[in-house]
Amino acid sequence: MEKKILKKEVVKNPEPFNPDILTRALKSYLFGNNVIFRDTIGSTNVFLKRLAQEGASEGTVVIADEQSAGLGRLGREWFSKKGENLLFSVLLRPQLPPGKLFVLTMIFALAGIDAVQDISGLNAMIKWPNDLYIGGKKLGGILAEVSVERGVVQYLVLGMGLNVNWNPSMEGTLLYPTSSIFAESRKKVSREDILVNLLKRLEVSYLELGQDMACIEGFYRKWNEKSFILGKTVVVETGRERIRGEAAGIDRDGALTLITADGVERKFLCGDVSVNMTLSEQRNF
């Protein structure tokens, strides 16, 4: 049986991403005006940051079938099989102060989990600060990079790697439990359909924020409702300390509120979070 699985994975070549589907579906949207596709690229975020510095328009989208130097948080490498996952970055030029930019990472993540549910029926969750999880395993990650000059935001690049049609169980070198839409549903889905859905949702939320910042409360509530760690005992590692406590919520600045065993409330704007889950807990996610 193992040999049959391996043969199937090798023989069936993944279909290349078709950017024309995006441009047709998004022709009247912000994110359909400048869609750039590369078969192979170092990093979609690095590429798009260079374009942003050269004056690329807001809404520019860069997509790749493969990254030779994909980036995760804290300078880590992002691994992905060619032609099977979504690897993309979008360019925003928001009229927001630097301290309020977390809301854009928030709506990006929410657009991601909603698109996954719409296309595949799977219920993904958000693991603070910027991961997408399903069944206790990592489904995707977000990398946000900003340029600020004299206190004014020049641009924000939001990148996402989303495991779609990849079978992570075929890889033996991953550092943490990883899953994909295919691994959870056993069905191949269209990467183009997911991205179209995601970008439409992102644009609606982004324009809503531009018209009325009061809507942030709704995004904040949904983020907490979809939190993978809320109410669980977690460990936060910041590089300087390792703190254990209950994840009580994410505030409007993107800080994680942690309640330690002695009842002390701590807030963290960054750090790595680990959660120990039982098998029964994993089945509920």
N, C-alpha and C positions, 0 to 999 in steps of 0.2 A: 504493500500500500504506500509506503514511504517513497518507493521508486516512482510510482505513478504520479504522485504529487509533484515530485521534483521534475519529472518529464513535462508535466503540464505547465509548470511555471517557466521552463526554459523554452518550450516550443512556441507558446503563444506570445508573440511580441506585442508590447503595448502600442496603442495607436498614438501618434503624435498629437499634441494639442493643436486645435484649429482656432486661431485668433479671429478668423472671419466670422465665426459664430458670435463672438463677443461684439464686434463692431456693428453687425447687423442688429443684434438684440438691444444694444445700448446706444444706437445712433442718435437718440434724442436725450441722452443722459450725459452728465458731467464726465463719467468714467468711460465713455465711448468715443471721446474726441481724439485721443492719442494713445492707442494701444500698441505696445511694442513687444514683439515676441522674439525670443532667441532660443535656438535649439539647446545650446549650452552657453552658460555664462558663469563668471566667477561668483557673483552674488547679486541678486536683483536689487537689494538695498544699496549696495555700493554703487552699482550702475546708475540707479535712479537718483542717488544723492549728487552724483556728478552732473546729471542732466538738470537737476534742480538748481545747482550753482551756476549753470549756463543759461538759466532763465526758462526752463521748461514750464509749461502751463499747468495750473492746478487741475487735478484729475488724470494726469498721466499715469498709465498703468504699464508695468514691466512684468512680463511672464516668461518663465523658462521651463523647459522640459527637464533640464539638469543644471545643477550648480556645482562647479568644481571647488568653490570655496564658500559654501553656504554658512551663514552666521546664525548663531543662537545668542542667548543672553550671556553676558559676562565674557564675551570673546570665544565662546564654545563653538565647535563645529556642528553644523546641521546636516545630518545624513539623510539622503533620500534616493530611492531607486529612480533611474531615468524613465520618464514617460508615464509614470504611474501615480504621481501625487501632484498636488497643486503647490507651485512655488511662485509667489508673486509679491509685488510691492506697489503701493499707490502713493501719489504725491498730493499733499494738502498744503494750502497756504492760509491757515486759519487766522481769523481776527480775534485771537484769544491771548491773554497773558500766559507766560510760560507755566505758572503754577496751576493753571486750569486745563492743561493739555491731557491729563489722564482721562478725561471724559471721552476723548477721541479714541484712545485705546479701548475704552469701555464699549463704545458703540461698534467698533471694529470686531471685537470678540463676540458681542451679541449678534451681529450680522452673521458671523461665522457659524455659531451654533444653530441659529434659526435656519440658515441655508442647508445645513446638514440634515436637520429634521425635515424640512420641506422635501428635499430630494431623496433622502434615504429612509426617513421615518425614525432614525435613531435619536435618542435623547442625550446630547452631549452637554457637558458642564464646563464651568470656568474655574481653573485653579489659579489663585492669585500668585504672582501678579499678571501673568500673560500666557498661560497655557490652556489648551482645550483638552478635556479628559473625557473618557468614556469607559465604563466598567472598571474603574480604578487604574486605567492605563492612559498614557499620553497619546492623544489624537493629533495634536498640532501645537504650534507655538507662534507667538507674535514678537516681533522686534520693532520697537519704535525708536526712531532717531530724529533729533530735532536740531535745527540751527537757529540760534538766537544772537542778535546783534543789538547792543545797547538796550537790552530789555525788551526788544521786539522780536517776535517769532518771524523768521524768514520763510521757513518751510518745515513740514513734518513728513517724514517718510514712514509709512506703516507697512511692514512686511509680514507675510504669513506663510508658514509651511504647514500644509494639511495633508495627512495621510489618507489617500482615497482608495486606490485599487491595488495597493501594495500588500504583500503578506509578510508582516514583520517577523513571524515565527521562522521564516527561512534564514534570518540573520542571527548569527551567534555572538556578535560583538557589541550589542547594544547595552548601554549602561543602566537602563531603567526599563520597566515594563512599558511596552509600546503597542498601540493597536492602530487599526485603520477602519474605514467604512466597510471595506471588503471583508476584513477579518471578523467584524461584528455581525454583518448581515449575510455574508457569503454571496453577495451580488456585486457585480461590477456596475458602477454608475458613471455618468458623464461628468468629467471634470469641468467642461464648459458650462453645463447647466448649473452646477454648484456655484461657479464663479459669477455667472450672470445674476443669479439669485442673490448672492452675497453683496455684489456691488450695487444692485438696485436698493437693497435694504440699507446699505451704508449711506448711499446718497440721500435717501429719505430722512434718515436720522441726522445727517450732517446739515442738511438744509433747515431742518426743524430747529436745531441748535442755533443756527445763524439768525433765525427769526425770533426765538424766545428762549433764553437760557433757563427759564423756569422749568422747561421740560427735562432738565437734567435729573430732577427728582424721580421721574418715572424710570429713567435709565438706571439710576442708582438702585432703585427697588428691584428691578429685574435682575441686575447684576448679582445682588445678594440672594435672590431667589434661586438663581442658577449657579450659586457658588458650590463648588465641589468640597470645600473645606469648612464651610460655616457650621458651627455647632460641634465640630470634631476636635479631638485633642491632636495638636500638631507640634512640630518642632521647627522653629525659625532659626536659620543660620545666617548671620550677617557678615561673617568674616572676622568679626571681633568677638562675637558671643554666640552662644547657642541657648535659646530660650524655649521652654516647653509650656504650653498652656492651651486654653480653648479659644478657637477662632470665633470671635464674637461678631465680626462684620467688617465691611470695607467702607470707609468714610468717603466724603465728597472730594477729597484730595487724593484718593487712591491708596490711603494708608490702611494697613491691616491692623485691626484692634485685637489684641491678645489679652486674655485674662489668665494670669498665672495661678498656680495652685494656692498661693497665699492671698489671692484676691486682688493683686495689683494689676492695674490696666496699663498695658504697654502698646505703643503704636509704632509700626514699621512701614517706611516708605519703600524699602527694597529688602531683598533677602531671598533665600531659598527655603521653601516650605516642604516638609515631608509629612505624610499621613500614613499611619498604620491602619489597614482595614482588614476586617475579617472577611471570609468568603461570602457570608450572608450579606454583609454591607455592600460588597462589590456587585452582587446580583441586583441590588436595588438601584444601581447607577447605570 
